[in-house]
Amino acid sequence: MNDLPLAQRLEILADSAKYDVSCSSSGSSRKGVPGGLGSAASSGICHTWTADGRCISLFKILLTNACIYDCAYCINRRSNDIPRAALTPDEVVRLTADFYRRNYIEGLFLSTGVVRSPDHTMEQLIAVARRLREEERFNGYIHLKVVPGADPLLVEEVGLYADRVSVNIELPSRQSLYLLALDKPRDAVIKPMRQLSGLIESAREERSKSRKAPQFAPAGQSTQLIVGATPESDREIITLSEGLYQRLGMKRVYYSAFIPVASDNRLPALAGPPLLREHRLYQADWLLRFYGFSAHELLDECRPNLDQRFDPKTCWAMRHLHLFPVEVNRADYEVLLRVPGIGVRSAQRIVQARRHTRLGEAELKRLGVVLKRARWFLTAGGRSLAGKTLDEARLAEVLLAPNRQKARQAQLELFPSLVDSSAMTGEL
């Protein structure tokens, strides 16, 4: 595998790394070595986003795409006939430092297939981070994968060098893991997650007492779930994510639409990756993290899957029309967050602006409220912004109408010959 030219190995390993989506950087509070190389706090060759909205670049690579495991959903599975390649820890260190000096990257995202054993693989990953920190004096952002089944002492060591760590849970249930990833028992995935959670929390407590206390994965831990490879409902996925956030202090749960990368009769035959479902799950996840919603509010036994026509907050609001409309000049911040078309920033702006003026439709537009959705759930000065009250079914039709018009307009732009027939039938 190491006999291939470096450029060819980089191409293979970068391509194999693209299926791991949990590479966002939220920045880190790690204190850099004086005179060292880079900074994790000021930024985090994939582009990703920090928590405050900055776009940064990460050198996203696998140490190797060879693997002793045969997970059905993975392109790097043992039985898959693909070109294999590997980098040595020294090569990754040299490439990362060189790319940083050339201003190509601001951090490293390093994952890998499992070779020889989880412990051997984990030692290789740690060697990269340790050499970057101690020999290259690299202060930039480092995200390392933790290999399920690795020795707890190695799991403890990885957080001393990495800003963020992640263990990919991959599939939502124990049964699905047993079916598609027999080499990865559920306990081998959850155990290091729990260990990392405890170590991160302990380090934060020590840091609150003394700034000289050592840091441990200051940007937290994340994980990834594959969506659509197994039959779990959206309710099961969101409930699992809620538990990871609440019980393990997970920084992020990433959702990856299943892409058939290998032929296997255990996998579903999909026409394409369920990208819209992935998008709706991210929206629901956002409601859990920033809007005060719980999983059971968004989905229940009667509605186990997200409605792909509407975002999850709009669906919730339409099911709870008895709670609306709310008066924008008086409603609590937490209530405003539940109004479709009002985000965290616009809710904050509303609360601040109404201290000095009475808000109406024009003011809400300037504050960033999406009135095409919000107007049906708001009053301003006692006057309904919608002008009328609709039931759930009729409101759904009204909210869908602009989308239908956009789709029709796009169709007409692509196929101008339809204009004449549309005009004749009154469809325009």
ZIRAGI-V615721 format. One line per field, one symbol per residue. phi: phi as a letter, one per 30 degrees, with the letter a starting at -180 (. if undefined). psi: psi as a letter, one per 30 degrees, with the letter a starting at -180 (. if undefined). A space follows every 10 residues. Layout:
phi=???
psi=???
This chain:
phi=.dddeeeddd dddddddddc cdbdccibce dddeidciad ddac.ccbbd dcjddbccdc acdacdadcb dddcdceedd dbdcaacded dddddddddd ddidbbabcb badcciaedd ddddddeddd ddddcdhdcd dbccdcdejd eedddddddd ccdbbacddi bdbddddddc bedbdedddd edddddeddd ddddddddcb dddddbhdci bbabbdcjdb dddddddddd deddddccid dbcccbddcd cadaddcdcc dadddddedd ddddeddddb cidcddddbb ddbdbddddb ddddeddddb dddbdcdddb ddeddedcde jccddddddd eddddcadcb ddddeddjdd ddcdedbbbb iicdddiacb dedddddddd eedddddddd ddddbedddd ddddcidd
psi=efflleeeee eeeeeffffj figkkgllgk klkkgajlkf efa.ilkakl fggkklkkjj lkelgkkflh kefkfglefk ilkkllklee eeeeeeeeee fggelglkjj alljkdleee eeeeeeeeee eeeeefhjfl kkkkkkkkfl keeeeeeeff fkeklkjjfe kfleeeeeef iffikeefee efeeeeeeee eeeeeeefek ffkkljifga lllkkkkffl gkleeeeeee eeeeeefghk ekkkkjkkjj fkkkffkljk flkieeeeee eeeeeeeeef ggllefeeka efifkkjfel leeeeeeffh fffllkjfff kleeeefgkk fjaeeeeeee eeeffflkka eeeeeffgkj ffeeffgllj hfkkffflkl leeeeeeeff eeeeeeeeee eeeeifffee eeeefgf.
